[in-house]
Amino acid sequence: MTRPPKPFVQEIDDAIDPGAAPPVPDVLPEGEAMQALAALSQRKGSGVMRFAVWAFGALFSFVLSVAAWDFVTNLLARNVVLGWTAFVLVAVAVLAALILAGREWAAFARMARIDGFRDRAITARSTADLAEARRVVVALTRLYAARPDTAWGRARLAEREAEVLDADALLALAERELLTPLDAEARVAVEAAARQVATVTALVPLALADVAAALFSNLRMIRQIAQIYGGRSGNFGSMRLLRRVFSSLVATGAVALTDDLISSVAGGGVLSKVSRRFGEGVVNGALTARVGVAAIDICRPLPFVALERPAVSSLVSRALAGLVSRG
């Protein structure tokens, strides 16, 4: 009968003390995707670069126009039917380009109109100009005349407007009656964008995927906020709004997420218990909420006075409900 082998035991003279091991670095996530997006939005080319882009753009447009002209005239000389067909197609393409350019111009005009409302309201409130305040309220009522979500507020405003004899009170009444449902829609858009950015950052481990998701989600969020308040920005208008929003955040130092906001969002130290990727998602979502609040400030026709400005912590808490443990 064979005996089982004896266990092998090796004695070590210099035992390793676990307490002497270096501590694990406790580095909080910083939202690298949103930081990169902020840097990209603020990057401006030099004067020489802008001039070169304009020169090459003008040259390309000129060459394309001459090529289209030669193509149509040569085709007309060869075959009248094909030549006129090419002429009609080129005319349709030019018309489509003009329509797109007109839409972008109209988008910039609407954004400037919203900015004008806000500036006029601030001036009327600071100077106690009741007449100017009434003109601002009339302009806002016309702006939202076709909006069914403001119908009840417009009716209440029409009933009580004549009773108010103070510029500040009149603007506060208009803000409560007209912008309350719009603020609620804007909060929903911000929460959806924050949730999407946080989820993609946490679950998609591809390089630059979080930056692309942050860019797409923030652009769509800003465009939705502009549409909610009546701006309806186009593609170039959305990029301009994104630059304005990040310029405001960078100027106030709000792009860097502070530890107290991380604690309020993550439920008191939960980021130290989960993966760093998940923590980056939470922070990117919180920074997206900050971008959304700044976009609301820029796109809103009246500043926050009578109504409370959305809090970033509450927006992120609702957006990330179920994604972040509260234990």
ROVOSE-508424 format. One record per residue (C-alpha): x, y, z; residue in three letters. Coordinates in steps of 0.25 Angstrom, whole numbers, padded with zeros to 4 digits, always signed. Layout:
<nodes>
XYZAla;...
</nodes>
This chain:
<nodes>
+0000+0000+0000Met;+0006+0013-0004Thr;+0006+0025+0005Arg;+0001+0039+0000Pro;+0012+0049-0002Pro;+0015+0058+0009Lys;+0013+0073+0007Pro;+0024+0082+0003Phe;+0027+0093+0013Val;+0038+0104+0010Gln;+0042+0113+0021Glu;+0045+0127+0017Ile;+0055+0135+0026Asp;+0050+0149+0022Asp;+0035+0149+0023Ala;+0028+0160+0015Ile;+0020+0170+0023Asp;+0007+0173+0016Pro;+0007+0186+0024Gly;+0019+0191+0017Ala;+0013+0191+0004Ala;+0011+0204-0003Pro;-0004+0209-0002Pro;-0013+0208-0014Val;-0014+0222-0020Pro;-0027+0228-0017Asp;-0029+0236-0029Val;-0043+0241-0032Leu;-0048+0241-0047Pro;-0048+0254-0054Glu;-0057+0252-0066Gly;-0046+0251-0076Glu;-0056+0251-0088Ala;-0063+0264-0084Met;-0049+0270-0081Gln;-0045+0266-0095Ala;-0058+0271-0101Leu;-0056+0285-0094Ala;-0042+0286-0099Ala;-0047+0283-0114Leu;-0058+0293-0113Ser;-0049+0304-0108Gln;-0038+0301-0118Arg;-0036+0313-0128Lys;-0028+0313-0141Gly;-0018+0324-0143Ser;-0021+0335-0153Gly;-0012+0329-0163Val;-0019+0316-0162Met;-0033+0322-0163Arg;-0028+0330-0176Phe;-0023+0317-0182Ala;-0036+0310-0179Val;-0044+0322-0186Trp;-0034+0322-0198Ala;-0035+0307-0200Phe;-0050+0308-0198Gly;-0052+0319-0208Ala;-0043+0312-0218Leu;-0051+0299-0217Phe;-0064+0306-0219Ser;-0058+0313-0231Phe;-0053+0301-0238Val;-0066+0293-0235Leu;-0074+0304-0241Ser;-0065+0305-0254Val;-0066+0290-0255Ala;-0081+0290-0254Ala;-0082+0301-0264Trp;-0073+0294-0274Asp;-0080+0280-0271Phe;-0094+0286-0274Val;-0089+0294-0287Thr;-0082+0283-0293Asn;-0093+0274-0290Leu;-0103+0284-0297Leu;-0094+0284-0309Ala;-0094+0269-0310Arg;-0109+0266-0306Asn;-0119+0276-0303Val;-0128+0267-0295Val;-0116+0262-0286Leu;-0111+0276-0285Gly;-0124+0282-0280Trp;-0125+0270-0270Thr;-0111+0273-0265Ala;-0115+0288-0264Phe;-0127+0285-0256Val;-0120+0276-0246Leu;-0109+0286-0244Val;-0120+0297-0241Ala;-0127+0287-0231Val;-0113+0285-0224Ala;-0111+0300-0223Val;-0125+0302-0218Leu;-0123+0292-0208Ala;-0110+0298-0203Ala;-0117+0312-0202Leu;-0128+0306-0194Ile;-0118+0300-0184Leu;-0111+0313-0184Ala;-0124+0320-0181Gly;-0127+0310-0170Arg;-0114+0313-0163Glu;-0116+0328-0164Trp;-0130+0327-0159Ala;-0124+0319-0147Ala;-0114+0329-0144Phe;-0125+0340-0145Ala;-0134+0332-0135Arg;-0122+0331-0125Met;-0119+0345-0126Ala;-0134+0348-0124Arg;-0134+0340-0111Ile;-0121+0347-0106Asp;-0128+0360-0109Gly;-0140+0356-0101Phe;-0131+0353-0089Arg;-0123+0366-0090Asp;-0136+0374-0091Arg;-0142+0367-0079Ala;-0130+0370-0071Ile;-0129+0384-0075Thr;-0144+0386-0072Ala;-0143+0380-0058Arg;-0130+0388-0054Ser;-0137+0401-0059Thr;-0151+0398-0054Ala;-0156+0401-0068Asp;-0170+0396-0068Leu;-0173+0399-0083Ala;-0161+0392-0087Glu;-0165+0380-0078Ala;-0178+0380-0085Arg;-0172+0380-0099Arg;-0163+0368-0095Val;-0175+0360-0089Val;-0183+0363-0102Val;-0171+0358-0110Ala;-0170+0345-0102Leu;-0185+0343-0103Thr;-0184+0344-0118Arg;-0171+0335-0118Leu;-0179+0324-0111Tyr;-0193+0326-0118Ala;-0192+0313-0125Ala;-0187+0305-0114Arg;-0199+0296-0108Pro;-0190+0294-0095Asp;-0191+0309-0092Thr;-0206+0311-0095Ala;-0210+0310-0080Trp;-0199+0319-0076Gly;-0202+0329-0087Arg;-0216+0329-0083Ala;-0213+0332-0068Arg;-0203+0343-0072Leu;-0213+0350-0081Ala;-0223+0350-0069Glu;-0213+0356-0059Arg;-0204+0364-0067Glu;-0212+0377-0066Ala;-0212+0376-0051Glu;-0197+0377-0050Val;-0191+0391-0049Leu;-0177+0387-0046Asp;-0166+0383-0057Ala;-0160+0373-0048Asp;-0173+0367-0044Ala;-0178+0366-0058Leu;-0165+0359-0063Leu;-0166+0349-0051Ala;-0180+0346-0055Leu;-0177+0344-0069Ala;-0165+0335-0065Glu;-0174+0326-0056Arg;-0186+0325-0066Glu;-0178+0323-0079Leu;-0165+0316-0075Leu;-0169+0306-0064Thr;-0173+0295-0074Pro;-0161+0299-0083Leu;-0151+0297-0071Asp;-0157+0284-0068Ala;-0155+0279-0083Glu;-0141+0284-0082Ala;-0138+0277-0069Arg;-0143+0264-0076Val;-0133+0266-0088Ala;-0121+0269-0078Val;-0124+0256-0070Glu;-0125+0248-0083Ala;-0112+0253-0088Ala;-0105+0251-0075Ala;-0110+0237-0074Arg;-0106+0234-0088Gln;-0092+0239-0086Val;-0090+0232-0073Ala;-0095+0219-0078Thr;-0086+0219-0091Val;-0074+0223-0083Thr;-0076+0212-0073Ala;-0080+0201-0082Leu;-0072+0203-0095Val;-0057+0201-0093Pro;-0053+0206-0107Leu;-0043+0217-0109Ala;-0049+0231-0112Leu;-0063+0225-0111Ala;-0066+0233-0098Asp;-0061+0246-0105Val;-0070+0243-0117Ala;-0082+0239-0109Ala;-0080+0252-0100Ala;-0079+0261-0113Leu;-0091+0254-0119Phe;-0100+0255-0107Ser;-0096+0269-0103Asn;-0098+0274-0117Leu;-0112+0268-0117Arg;-0115+0272-0103Met;-0112+0287-0106Ile;-0120+0286-0119Arg;-0132+0281-0112Gln;-0131+0292-0101Ile;-0130+0302-0112Ala;-0142+0297-0118Gln;-0150+0296-0105Ile;-0148+0311-0103Tyr;-0150+0315-0117Gly;-0136+0316-0123Gly;-0137+0303-0132Arg;-0122+0304-0135Ser;-0116+0298-0147Gly;-0103+0290-0149Asn;-0094+0301-0149Phe;-0102+0308-0138Gly;-0101+0296-0129Ser;-0086+0296-0130Met;-0086+0311-0127Arg;-0095+0309-0115Leu;-0086+0298-0110Leu;-0074+0307-0111Arg;-0082+0318-0104Arg;-0086+0308-0093Val;-0072+0303-0091Phe;-0066+0317-0091Ser;-0075+0320-0080Ser;-0072+0308-0072Leu;-0057+0310-0074Val;-0058+0324-0070Ala;-0065+0321-0057Thr;-0056+0308-0054Gly;-0068+0299-0054Ala;-0062+0289-0064Val;-0054+0283-0052Ala;-0063+0274-0044Leu;-0061+0277-0029Thr;-0061+0266-0018Asp;-0073+0270-0011Asp;-0081+0269-0024Leu;-0075+0255-0026Ile;-0079+0251-0012Ser;-0093+0256-0014Ser;-0095+0249-0027Val;-0088+0236-0024Ala;-0094+0234-0010Gly;-0083+0236-0001Gly;-0070+0229-0006Gly;-0076+0219-0015Val;-0066+0222-0026Leu;-0056+0216-0017Ser;-0063+0203-0017Lys;-0066+0201-0032Val;-0057+0201-0044Ser;-0050+0214-0049Arg;-0058+0213-0062Arg;-0071+0213-0055Phe;-0066+0225-0047Gly;-0062+0232-0060Glu;-0076+0230-0065Gly;-0082+0236-0053Val;-0073+0248-0054Val;-0075+0250-0069Asn;-0090+0250-0067Gly;-0089+0260-0056Ala;-0081+0269-0065Leu;-0091+0267-0076Thr;-0102+0272-0066Ala;-0093+0284-0063Arg;-0093+0287-0078Val;-0108+0285-0079Gly;-0110+0295-0068Val;-0101+0305-0075Ala;-0108+0303-0088Ala;-0121+0306-0081Ile;-0116+0319-0076Asp;-0111+0323-0090Ile;-0124+0318-0098Cys;-0134+0323-0088Arg;-0141+0336-0092Pro;-0142+0341-0077Leu;-0131+0339-0066Pro;-0135+0331-0054Phe;-0141+0341-0044Val;-0155+0336-0040Ala;-0152+0321-0043Leu;-0141+0313-0037Glu;-0129+0310-0045Arg;-0127+0295-0047Pro;-0117+0288-0038Ala;-0107+0280-0044Val;-0107+0270-0032Ser;-0122+0267-0033Ser;-0121+0266-0048Leu;-0110+0256-0048Val;-0117+0248-0036Ser;-0129+0246-0044Arg;-0122+0243-0057Ala;-0113+0233-0051Leu;-0124+0226-0042Ala;-0121+0211-0042Gly;-0107+0213-0048Leu;-0101+0218-0035Val;-0103+0210-0022Ser;-0107+0218-0010Arg;-0101+0209+0000Gly;
</nodes>
